[in-house]
Amino acid sequence: MIKHLLLIILLGISIDSIAQTDRQFVRDGNRLYHKKAYDKAEVMYRKAISKNPANSQAIYNLGCALMMQSKDSAAVVQYLNAKIEKNKQRLALVYHNIGVICQNHRMYGEAIKAYEQSLRNNPKDNETRYNLALCKRLQKKQGNKNNQNKKQEKDNKNKQDGKDKQNDKEKDKNKGQDNQAKPKEEQMSKDNAEQLLNAAMQSEKATQQRMKKALQKPSSRRLQKNW
């Protein structure tokens, strides 16, 4: 009897879970979100979306839960999906959060566009207006820094090109000197060879003359028999 009772209770819980609406999942997600249980809140918002893909509140809240977990790329996807929202106040929040993510990643151009769109839907949002002004200032500073870096890179390149040209000139100069020195060395070697050859020929001639004179003289030696 107790087993059957437990089974009924379990079945009742299961049926209630199935019957839960997307709005109920959103409320559960909001409670978890306020407790800073962002990962669990994410699960609830995804369940709400699975129930009703057009629930812009669930989509926006899912983007917030992802953003709080530093899942910025996934958060932006959800915020873009939440642009189906018709309420201008909520739509302004969508663009504001996109701007915040872009600003955090120093994508100031994209952040400026998002903040401007947010202000079109809610012109009274002073925080968005402040962020917009700040991003414009940071973008200008970033642009100046990039220009300085480009100028520095160009100057370094010009210096390096100048050094390379100077090295090439020195190489060409040294090469010319080597070419001038080489024939001289070859000439010296040739002269030395000729001198050595003349000396050898003279020595050989003198040797032949001595041998000729020696053969013309009578021999004083006598032939001896072998023992």
Phi, psi and chi 1 to 4 in degrees:
 res  aa     phi    psi   chi1   chi2   chi3   chi4
   1 MET       -  -42.5 -173.9   70.4 -179.3      -
   2 ILE   -65.6  -40.3  -64.6  174.8      -      -
   3 LYS   -61.3  -42.4  -70.7 -177.1  179.8  179.4
   4 HIS   -64.8  -36.1  -70.1  -67.7      -      -
   5 LEU   -66.2  -43.1 -179.7   61.2      -      -
   6 LEU   -63.0  -38.5  -71.3  172.8      -      -
   7 LEU   -63.7  -41.0  180.0   60.2      -      -
   8 ILE   -64.4  -41.8  -68.2  170.4      -      -
   9 ILE   -62.5  -45.0  -67.3  171.3      -      -
  10 LEU   -63.4  -41.3  -69.8  171.9      -      -
  11 LEU   -64.1  -37.4  -75.4  171.9      -      -
  12 GLY   -63.8  -41.8      -      -      -      -
  13 ILE   -64.4  -42.2  -67.1  172.0      -      -
  14 SER   -63.2  -43.0  177.2      -      -      -
  15 ILE   -64.8  -40.9  -67.9  169.4      -      -
  16 ASP   -62.9  -39.6  -71.6  -19.8      -      -
  17 SER   -64.0  -41.5  178.0      -      -      -
  18 ILE   -67.3  -36.9  -66.7  171.0      -      -
  19 ALA   -77.6   -9.1      -      -      -      -
  20 GLN   -64.0  135.1 -167.5  167.7   -1.1      -
  21 THR   -89.3  170.1   65.1      -      -      -
  22 ASP   -63.4  -34.5   56.6  -44.1      -      -
  23 ARG   -66.2  -37.5  -67.9 -177.3  179.8  180.0
  24 GLN   -66.1  -39.7  -71.3  171.9  -32.2      -
  25 PHE   -63.4  -38.4  -79.6  124.6      -      -
  26 VAL   -63.3  -43.8  169.5      -      -      -
  27 ARG   -62.8  -42.0  -75.5 -164.6  -68.2  -91.5
  28 ASP   -62.7  -41.9  -68.6  -18.3      -      -
  29 GLY   -62.9  -39.2      -      -      -      -
  30 ASN   -64.8  -39.4  -69.8  -15.3      -      -
  31 ARG   -62.9  -43.2  -79.0 -165.6  -69.2  -90.5
  32 LEU   -67.5  -36.8  -68.0  166.0      -      -
  33 TYR   -62.4  -44.6 -174.9   92.3      -      -
  34 HIS   -67.7  -22.1  -68.5  -55.6      -      -
  35 LYS   -86.8    3.4  -68.6  178.9 -179.1  178.5
  36 LYS    66.6   21.0  -62.2 -176.8  179.2 -179.9
  37 ALA   -90.9   70.7      -      -      -      -
  38 TYR   -67.0  -34.3  -56.9  118.1      -      -
  39 ASP   -67.0  -39.4   55.1  -20.3      -      -
  40 LYS   -72.5  -35.7  -66.1  178.7 -179.6  178.2
  41 ALA   -63.4  -39.2      -      -      -      -
  42 GLU   -56.1  -42.9  176.2 -172.0  -14.6      -
  43 VAL   -60.9  -43.8  173.8      -      -      -
  44 MET   -65.0  -41.8  -67.5  -64.3  106.5      -
  45 TYR   -66.0  -36.4  -65.0  138.3      -      -
  46 ARG   -66.9  -36.3  -70.5 -170.4 -176.4  -81.8
  47 LYS   -64.7  -39.8  -73.8 -177.4  178.1 -178.7
  48 ALA   -62.9  -41.8      -      -      -      -
  49 ILE   -67.1  -36.6  -65.3  168.8      -      -
  50 SER   -64.1  -30.8   67.7      -      -      -
  51 LYS   -74.9  -39.6  -72.8  -78.7 -174.2  179.9
  52 ASN  -146.1   93.9 -179.1   10.5      -      -
  53 PRO   -61.7  -15.7  -22.6   34.0      -      -
  54 ALA   -94.9    7.7      -      -      -      -
  55 ASN   -78.1   93.0 -171.4  -31.9      -      -
  56 SER   -63.1  -30.6   58.1      -      -      -
  57 GLN   -65.8  -43.7 -175.5 -178.6   -2.8      -
  58 ALA   -63.5  -39.9      -      -      -      -
  59 ILE   -65.1  -46.0  -62.7  170.0      -      -
  60 TYR   -63.5  -45.3  171.3   78.0      -      -
  61 ASN   -64.6  -34.5  -71.9   -3.8      -      -
  62 LEU   -62.9  -41.0  174.3   58.5      -      -
  63 GLY   -60.1  -40.3      -      -      -      -
  64 CYS   -65.5  -42.8  -67.0      -      -      -
  65 ALA   -62.9  -40.7      -      -      -      -
  66 LEU   -67.3  -40.1  -69.1  167.8      -      -
  67 MET   -62.2  -39.8 -172.7  176.3  174.3      -
  68 MET   -69.3  -17.0  -63.7  -54.1  -65.4      -
  69 GLN   -98.4   10.6  -64.0  176.1   76.8      -
  70 SER    63.6   27.0  -61.3      -      -      -
  71 LYS   -96.2   68.4  -61.4  177.2 -179.1  178.4
  72 ASP   -64.1  -42.4  -70.4  -14.5      -      -
  73 SER   -62.1  -46.0  -62.4      -      -      -
  74 ALA   -65.6  -35.1      -      -      -      -
  75 ALA   -64.8  -43.1      -      -      -      -
  76 VAL   -61.5  -39.1  169.4      -      -      -
  77 VAL   -58.0  -45.5  171.0      -      -      -
  78 GLN   -67.9  -37.9  -62.9  -55.3  -38.2      -
  79 TYR   -64.3  -38.8  -72.4  139.6      -      -
  80 LEU   -65.9  -36.2  -67.5  174.2      -      -
  81 ASN   -66.8  -29.4  -68.4  -23.4      -      -
  82 ALA   -77.5   -0.7      -      -      -      -
  83 LYS   -69.5   -3.2  -70.6 -163.2  -64.9 -177.0
  84 ILE   -72.1  -10.6   59.2  174.6      -      -
  85 GLU   -59.8  133.9  175.6   62.6   53.5      -
  86 LYS   -92.8  -26.6  -57.8  -61.6 -178.8 -178.1
  87 ASN   -72.2  122.9 -177.1  -70.9      -      -
  88 LYS   -65.8  -35.2  -73.8 -167.9  173.1 -175.7
  89 GLN   -62.6  -45.2  -62.6  -69.3  -32.4      -
  90 ARG   -69.8  -38.7  -69.0 -178.8  178.3  178.5
  91 LEU   -63.9  -34.1 -166.2   55.7      -      -
  92 ALA   -62.9  -38.3      -      -      -      -
  93 LEU   -65.2  -37.2  -67.5  174.1      -      -
  94 VAL   -58.1  -52.1  170.9      -      -      -
  95 TYR   -68.4  -34.2  -76.0  109.2      -      -
  96 HIS   -60.1  -46.4  176.3   89.5      -      -
  97 ASN   -67.9  -35.3  -75.8    2.2      -      -
  98 ILE   -61.5  -42.0  -67.9  174.1      -      -
  99 GLY   -61.7  -40.6      -      -      -      -
 100 VAL   -62.2  -44.7  169.4      -      -      -
 101 ILE   -62.6  -46.0  -69.9  175.0      -      -
 102 CYS   -63.0  -39.4  -67.3      -      -      -
 103 GLN   -63.9  -42.3 -178.3  178.1  -16.2      -
 104 ASN   -62.2  -28.9  -70.0  -20.5      -      -
 105 HIS   -96.5   13.4  -71.6  -85.4      -      -
 106 ARG    60.1   27.3  -62.0 -178.7 -178.8  179.2
 107 MET   -94.2   71.6  -61.0  165.9   60.4      -
 108 TYR   -67.3  -34.9  -59.6  122.3      -      -
 109 GLY   -61.1  -46.0      -      -      -      -
 110 GLU   -67.6  -37.6  -69.7   79.5   -2.2      -
 111 ALA   -63.4  -41.9      -      -      -      -
 112 ILE   -60.7  -44.7  -71.1  169.4      -      -
 113 LYS   -61.5  -41.9  -69.1  178.0 -178.0  178.1
 114 ALA   -66.4  -43.4      -      -      -      -
 115 TYR   -64.8  -39.1  -72.3  139.3      -      -
 116 GLU   -63.1  -40.8  -73.1  175.3  -15.9      -
 117 GLN   -65.9  -36.8 -167.2   64.8   31.0      -
 118 SER   -63.0  -42.8  178.2      -      -      -
 119 LEU   -69.5  -27.2  -72.9  171.5      -      -
 120 ARG   -64.6  -31.8  -72.0 -170.1 -173.9   98.5
 121 ASN   -89.0  -25.2  -73.0  -81.5      -      -
 122 ASN  -146.4   83.6 -176.8   13.5      -      -
 123 PRO   -64.6  -14.4  -18.6   31.9      -      -
 124 LYS   -89.3    0.9  -63.5  179.8 -179.8  179.8
 125 ASP   -80.7   99.8 -169.6  -22.5      -      -
 126 ASN   -69.4  -32.2  -68.4  -33.1      -      -
 127 GLU   -64.2  -43.2 -176.8 -179.1   -7.5      -
 128 THR   -63.8  -40.1  -59.0      -      -      -
 129 ARG   -63.7  -40.2 -175.1  172.4  -71.5  101.5
 130 TYR   -64.9  -45.4  171.1   81.4      -      -
 131 ASN   -61.8  -37.3  -73.7   -0.5      -      -
 132 LEU   -62.8  -47.5  175.3   60.0      -      -
 133 ALA   -62.8  -39.8      -      -      -      -
 134 LEU   -64.7  -43.6  177.7   61.1      -      -
 135 CYS   -64.6  -37.4  -78.9      -      -      -
 136 LYS   -63.0  -40.0  -73.9 -177.6  176.8  179.5
 137 ARG   -68.8  -42.0 -171.7  160.2   60.2 -110.3
 138 LEU   -68.0  -35.7  -68.9  171.8      -      -
 139 GLN   -64.4  -42.1 -175.7 -172.9   43.5      -
 140 LYS   -63.2  -43.1 -174.0  176.6 -179.9 -179.7
 141 LYS   -63.9  -41.4 -175.0  177.2  179.9 -179.6
 142 GLN   -63.5  -40.6 -173.8 -176.2   59.3      -
 143 GLY   -63.5  -42.6      -      -      -      -
 144 ASN   -63.0  -40.3  -67.6  -24.0      -      -
 145 LYS   -66.1  -40.9 -172.9  175.2 -179.1 -179.6
 146 ASN   -63.9  -39.7  -70.5  -21.8      -      -
 147 ASN   -64.6  -39.8  -69.6  -25.2      -      -
 148 GLN   -64.2  -41.9  -71.1  177.1   -3.5      -
 149 ASN   -63.7  -41.7  -68.7  -22.7      -      -
 150 LYS   -63.6  -41.3  -72.6 -179.9 -178.9  178.8
 151 LYS   -64.0  -41.2 -174.0  177.5 -177.7  -59.8
 152 GLN   -64.5  -41.8 -174.8   64.3   38.8      -
 153 GLU   -63.5  -39.7  -71.0  175.7    2.0      -
 154 LYS   -65.8  -43.0 -172.9  176.0 -179.8 -179.7
 155 ASP   -62.6  -43.1  -68.9  -17.4      -      -
 156 ASN   -63.1  -38.4  -67.9  -21.5      -      -
 157 LYS   -66.4  -42.3 -172.9  176.7 -176.5  -59.3
 158 ASN   -63.9  -40.1  -69.8  -22.8      -      -
 159 LYS   -63.3  -43.5  -73.5 -179.0 -178.6  179.0
 160 GLN   -65.4  -40.1 -173.1   61.1   41.3      -
 161 ASP   -63.6  -39.3  -70.3  -17.1      -      -
 162 GLY   -62.9  -42.0      -      -      -      -
 163 LYS   -64.3  -41.5  -71.3 -179.4 -179.8  178.8
 164 ASP   -63.2  -41.9  -68.2  -19.5      -      -
 165 LYS   -64.9  -40.5  -71.9 -179.5 -179.4  178.3
 166 GLN   -64.1  -41.4 -175.8   63.5   30.0      -
 167 ASN   -63.9  -38.9  -69.0  -24.6      -      -
 168 ASP   -64.7  -40.5  -69.8  -20.2      -      -
 169 LYS   -63.3  -42.4  -73.1 -178.6 -179.9  179.0
 170 GLU   -65.1  -38.4  -69.2  178.5   -2.3      -
 171 LYS   -64.0  -43.3  -73.8  179.9 -178.6  178.5
 172 ASP   -63.8  -39.6  -67.9  -20.3      -      -
 173 LYS   -64.3  -46.8 -175.2  177.5  179.0 -178.9
 174 ASN   -63.2  -36.4  -66.4  -25.5      -      -
 175 LYS   -65.0  -40.2 -172.3  175.7  179.7 -179.2
 176 GLY   -65.0  -39.7      -      -      -      -
 177 GLN   -65.2  -38.7  -68.6  176.3  -10.4      -
 178 ASP   -64.1  -40.0  -68.3  -18.4      -      -
 179 ASN   -67.1  -35.1  -69.4  -24.1      -      -
 180 GLN   -72.2  -37.8  -68.2  176.2   -1.3      -
 181 ALA   -73.1  -30.8      -      -      -      -
 182 LYS   -64.1  -47.8 -170.1  173.5 -179.2 -179.7
 183 PRO   -60.8  -36.2  -23.4   33.7      -      -
 184 LYS   -63.4  -42.9 -171.9  174.6 -179.2 -179.8
 185 GLU   -65.7  -40.0  -68.9  176.1   -2.2      -
 186 GLU   -64.5  -38.5  -71.2  178.1   -7.9      -
 187 GLN   -64.2  -42.7 -174.2   66.0   31.9      -
 188 MET   -62.5  -42.2  -70.6  175.2   65.0      -
 189 SER   -64.4  -38.5  -61.4      -      -      -
 190 LYS   -66.3  -42.8 -172.3  176.0  179.9 -179.4
 191 ASP   -62.4  -43.6  -67.6  -18.1      -      -
 192 ASN   -61.5  -40.9  -69.3  -22.2      -      -
 193 ALA   -64.3  -41.6      -      -      -      -
 194 GLU   -64.0  -40.8  -71.6  179.6   -4.6      -
 195 GLN   -62.5  -44.8  -69.6  174.9    2.8      -
 196 LEU   -63.9  -38.7  -68.8  172.9      -      -
 197 LEU   -66.3  -42.8 -178.6   60.4      -      -
 198 ASN   -62.7  -41.3  -69.7  -25.6      -      -
 199 ALA   -63.9  -41.1      -      -      -      -
 200 ALA   -65.9  -38.9      -      -      -      -
 201 MET   -66.4  -42.1  -71.2  175.3   67.1      -
 202 GLN   -63.7  -40.9  -69.6  176.7    0.5      -
 203 SER   -63.6  -42.3  177.3      -      -      -
 204 GLU   -64.5  -40.0  180.0   66.9   18.6      -
 205 LYS   -64.4  -41.8 -172.2  174.4 -178.5 -179.1
 206 ALA   -65.4  -38.3      -      -      -      -
 207 THR   -65.6  -42.4  -59.8      -      -      -
 208 GLN   -62.9  -39.3  -71.7  179.5   -3.4      -
 209 GLN   -65.4  -41.9  -71.5  177.2   -6.2      -
 210 ARG   -63.5  -40.8  -75.9 -163.3  -59.8  -89.6
 211 MET   -65.0  -38.2  -71.4  180.0   66.0      -
 212 LYS   -64.8  -43.4 -172.5  174.7 -179.1 -179.8
 213 LYS   -63.4  -39.6  -71.8 -179.8 -178.9  180.0
 214 ALA   -66.5  -36.2      -      -      -      -
 215 LEU   -70.8  -29.5  -70.5  172.3      -      -
 216 GLN   -73.6  -22.0  -70.1  175.9   -7.7      -
 217 LYS   -77.9  143.6  -71.0 -178.6 -180.0  179.9
 218 PRO   -66.2  144.3   22.5  -30.8      -      -
 219 SER   -81.0  136.0  177.4      -      -      -
 220 SER   -96.6   -6.9   59.1      -      -      -
 221 ARG   -84.6  147.4  -70.4 -177.1 -178.6 -177.1
 222 ARG  -106.2  151.3  -67.6 -178.5 -179.2  179.9
 223 LEU   -78.1  136.0  -65.7  176.0      -      -
 224 GLN  -116.8  144.8  -64.9  179.8   -3.7      -
 225 LYS   -84.1  162.2  -67.8 -177.3 -179.3 -179.4
 226 ASN   -79.0  154.8  -66.1  -27.2      -      -
 227 TRP   -75.8      -  -67.5   95.4      -      -
